[in-house]
Amino acid sequence: MRAISRRNLLGMGVGAVAALGVAGCATGSGSGGGGDNKKVQARAKPIGDGSTADSGPQPNQPGKPERLEPGQTPPQFVIFSWDGAGEVGNGLFPRFRRLAKDHGAAMTFFLSGLYCLPESKQNLYRPPNNKVGASDIGYLTDDHIRETLKNVRAAWLEGHEIGTHFNGHFCAGSGSVAHWTPKQWRSEIDQAVDFVTTWRTNTGFTDLEPLPFDYRKELVGGRTPCLLGQDNLLPTAKELGWRYDASSPGGRQMWPTKKLGIWDFPLQQIPFPGHSFEVLSMDYNILANQSKNSTKAPPANYPGWRKQATESYIKGFQRAYETNRAPFFVGNHFEQWNGGIYMDAVEEALKHIADEKHKDVRLVSFRQFTDWLDAQDPKVIAKLQKLQVGQQPAGGWKAYMTGA
């Protein structure tokens, strides 16, 4: 772990195991188990051993993104993302799928490849600079692998994005991802894709439906463990045709730019109520500042910390929404640290953001946001990128965007 800005600490992920048209939100209300599921099954073409299948266009996607018109106020994009994306029996994956459905939201799930690989087959994993089968996150039980696969399938059918959180989550020592070369990142990515696309062979499960997408085409971005190693990852990401990376730490609430031709979507420094410094927009970083990395602090602290975490997310959203309209990025883990207060905070913040009083808010995935960015006039994006944190456009949006 290393410092970002005073006490902004990197999200370690230590508990990960234990719309784009003029109006409307990102996705419809497909459940993944009804009409869309039947249609997908009918047209699905198995890939490889049948772990995945080409099912055609993803359901519940927004229409073709439209360019901003001259003088138009940009939408307020909000992206909730999840590192690891494993269902380990705590019900958090389906809980937030339901929440997204209730509020017309799309999210990005950064799936860890190891969550599709049984521990009995751990010798198949050859992590760079580490022993064969090693991992700093635990392998899932067979039951939890099954539940993870079911939730990933349903999430994609509901319109969410499946990215990658890679595999072994190495953050410290000589084997840390911070020291990996572009070639080693390629090995890690190839293995992550392989574990996702061969789970049927590796698990022996024959009663589960395939993941309804071609992962090699679906995968266009990820987030590295502990937000480390981006510099050496990017050349490989570019080679693979990835469109964005969400691994930067300590970003500011401004419109994103590109690195090596790839959109850079950093976790952001946001207001931290009661403090003069800001905190990174991820559950673990808020925890680190509240309980000094302890995930089981005295329960008496929970109500106050829950309120503080919720207000931090809301203040981050409000600052962007009321000023430069920079996209708001939030990172999470399916965890129950400190009594689950951070999960409650994320839920309450999403409900607040989705309130109808907030006009032109779009709860989207990183992939959908990337589609919107790429559809815009580069000159318009360049103008948006000039706005600083909390800076309102001079003369109002119409004047600013037309140069009047």
ChimeraX attribute file (.defattr): number of C-alpha atoms within 10 A of each C-alpha:
attribute: neighborCount
match mode: 1-to-1
recipient: residues
	/A:1	12
	/A:2	11
	/A:3	11
	/A:4	15
	/A:5	14
	/A:6	9
	/A:7	16
	/A:8	21
	/A:9	24
	/A:10	23
	/A:11	26
	/A:12	19
	/A:13	22
	/A:14	18
	/A:15	16
	/A:16	22
	/A:17	19
	/A:18	15
	/A:19	28
	/A:20	24
	/A:21	16
	/A:22	14
	/A:23	13
	/A:24	16
	/A:25	22
	/A:26	27
	/A:27	27
	/A:28	21
	/A:29	15
	/A:30	19
	/A:31	18
	/A:32	21
	/A:33	12
	/A:34	10
	/A:35	11
	/A:36	17
	/A:37	18
	/A:38	12
	/A:39	12
	/A:40	21
	/A:41	16
	/A:42	10
	/A:43	13
	/A:44	18
	/A:45	18
	/A:46	17
	/A:47	18
	/A:48	12
	/A:49	13
	/A:50	19
	/A:51	25
	/A:52	24
	/A:53	23
	/A:54	21
	/A:55	19
	/A:56	13
	/A:57	9
	/A:58	18
	/A:59	20
	/A:60	22
	/A:61	20
	/A:62	18
	/A:63	12
	/A:64	13
	/A:65	18
	/A:66	15
	/A:67	18
	/A:68	19
	/A:69	14
	/A:70	14
	/A:71	15
	/A:72	14
	/A:73	17
	/A:74	19
	/A:75	18
	/A:76	21
	/A:77	24
	/A:78	28
	/A:79	21
	/A:80	22
	/A:81	27
	/A:82	24
	/A:83	25
	/A:84	29
	/A:85	28
	/A:86	32
	/A:87	26
	/A:88	22
	/A:89	12
	/A:90	13
	/A:91	12
	/A:92	19
	/A:93	23
	/A:94	18
	/A:95	13
	/A:96	17
	/A:97	19
	/A:98	16
	/A:99	14
	/A:100	27
	/A:101	17
	/A:102	13
	/A:103	19
	/A:104	22
	/A:105	28
	/A:106	33
	/A:107	28
	/A:108	27
	/A:109	29
	/A:110	25
	/A:111	26
	/A:112	27
	/A:113	27
	/A:114	31
	/A:115	31
	/A:116	29
	/A:117	28
	/A:118	20
	/A:119	18
	/A:120	13
	/A:121	12
	/A:122	16
	/A:123	11
	/A:124	15
	/A:125	21
	/A:126	17
	/A:127	22
	/A:128	22
	/A:129	15
	/A:130	14
	/A:131	12
	/A:132	13
	/A:133	17
	/A:134	19
	/A:135	18
	/A:136	14
	/A:137	20
	/A:138	17
	/A:139	23
	/A:140	21
	/A:141	16
	/A:142	17
	/A:143	11
	/A:144	19
	/A:145	22
	/A:146	21
	/A:147	19
	/A:148	23
	/A:149	22
	/A:150	18
	/A:151	20
	/A:152	23
	/A:153	22
	/A:154	21
	/A:155	26
	/A:156	22
	/A:157	25
	/A:158	28
	/A:159	29
	/A:160	30
	/A:161	27
	/A:162	28
	/A:163	27
	/A:164	25
	/A:165	25
	/A:166	24
	/A:167	28
	/A:168	27
	/A:169	25
	/A:170	24
	/A:171	21
	/A:172	13
	/A:173	10
	/A:174	12
	/A:175	15
	/A:176	20
	/A:177	28
	/A:178	21
	/A:179	17
	/A:180	21
	/A:181	17
	/A:182	18
	/A:183	14
	/A:184	18
	/A:185	23
	/A:186	19
	/A:187	15
	/A:188	22
	/A:189	22
	/A:190	14
	/A:191	20
	/A:192	24
	/A:193	19
	/A:194	17
	/A:195	24
	/A:196	23
	/A:197	26
	/A:198	19
	/A:199	26
	/A:200	22
	/A:201	15
	/A:202	19
	/A:203	17
	/A:204	10
	/A:205	13
	/A:206	11
	/A:207	8
	/A:208	11
	/A:209	16
	/A:210	24
	/A:211	27
	/A:212	27
	/A:213	27
	/A:214	18
	/A:215	19
	/A:216	13
	/A:217	10
	/A:218	14
	/A:219	20
	/A:220	22
	/A:221	25
	/A:222	26
	/A:223	27
	/A:224	24
	/A:225	26
	/A:226	24
	/A:227	21
	/A:228	23
	/A:229	22
	/A:230	23
	/A:231	16
	/A:232	18
	/A:233	23
	/A:234	21
	/A:235	21
	/A:236	19
	/A:237	23
	/A:238	16
	/A:239	9
	/A:240	15
	/A:241	14
	/A:242	20
	/A:243	21
	/A:244	24
	/A:245	24
	/A:246	21
	/A:247	24
	/A:248	19
	/A:249	24
	/A:250	22
	/A:251	19
	/A:252	17
	/A:253	25
	/A:254	21
	/A:255	22
	/A:256	19
	/A:257	13
	/A:258	12
	/A:259	14
	/A:260	11
	/A:261	13
	/A:262	19
	/A:263	20
	/A:264	21
	/A:265	23
	/A:266	24
	/A:267	25
	/A:268	24
	/A:269	22
	/A:270	26
	/A:271	21
	/A:272	22
	/A:273	17
	/A:274	8
	/A:275	8
	/A:276	7
	/A:277	14
	/A:278	20
	/A:279	29
	/A:280	31
	/A:281	29
	/A:282	27
	/A:283	25
	/A:284	25
	/A:285	22
	/A:286	26
	/A:287	23
	/A:288	19
	/A:289	15
	/A:290	18
	/A:291	15
	/A:292	11
	/A:293	17
	/A:294	13
	/A:295	19
	/A:296	13
	/A:297	16
	/A:298	11
	/A:299	10
	/A:300	8
	/A:301	12
	/A:302	18
	/A:303	11
	/A:304	11
	/A:305	20
	/A:306	22
	/A:307	16
	/A:308	19
	/A:309	28
	/A:310	23
	/A:311	18
	/A:312	24
	/A:313	29
	/A:314	20
	/A:315	17
	/A:316	23
	/A:317	27
	/A:318	16
	/A:319	20
	/A:320	24
	/A:321	25
	/A:322	13
	/A:323	17
	/A:324	25
	/A:325	28
	/A:326	28
	/A:327	24
	/A:328	28
	/A:329	26
	/A:330	21
	/A:331	24
	/A:332	23
	/A:333	28
	/A:334	27
	/A:335	27
	/A:336	18
	/A:337	21
	/A:338	20
	/A:339	17
	/A:340	16
	/A:341	22
	/A:342	28
	/A:343	24
	/A:344	16
	/A:345	22
	/A:346	23
	/A:347	17
	/A:348	19
	/A:349	19
	/A:350	22
	/A:351	15
	/A:352	16
	/A:353	23
	/A:354	22
	/A:355	11
	/A:356	10
	/A:357	9
	/A:358	13
	/A:359	14
	/A:360	18
	/A:361	23
	/A:362	27
	/A:363	29
	/A:364	30
	/A:365	28
	/A:366	32
	/A:367	23
	/A:368	24
	/A:369	22
	/A:370	17
	/A:371	17
	/A:372	18
	/A:373	18
	/A:374	15
	/A:375	14
	/A:376	15
	/A:377	12
	/A:378	11
	/A:379	9
	/A:380	16
	/A:381	16
	/A:382	13
	/A:383	14
	/A:384	20
	/A:385	15
	/A:386	13
	/A:387	19
	/A:388	16
	/A:389	17
	/A:390	18
	/A:391	16
	/A:392	18
	/A:393	20
	/A:394	12
	/A:395	11
	/A:396	12
	/A:397	18
	/A:398	16
	/A:399	14
	/A:400	18
	/A:401	21
	/A:402	12
	/A:403	12
	/A:404	8
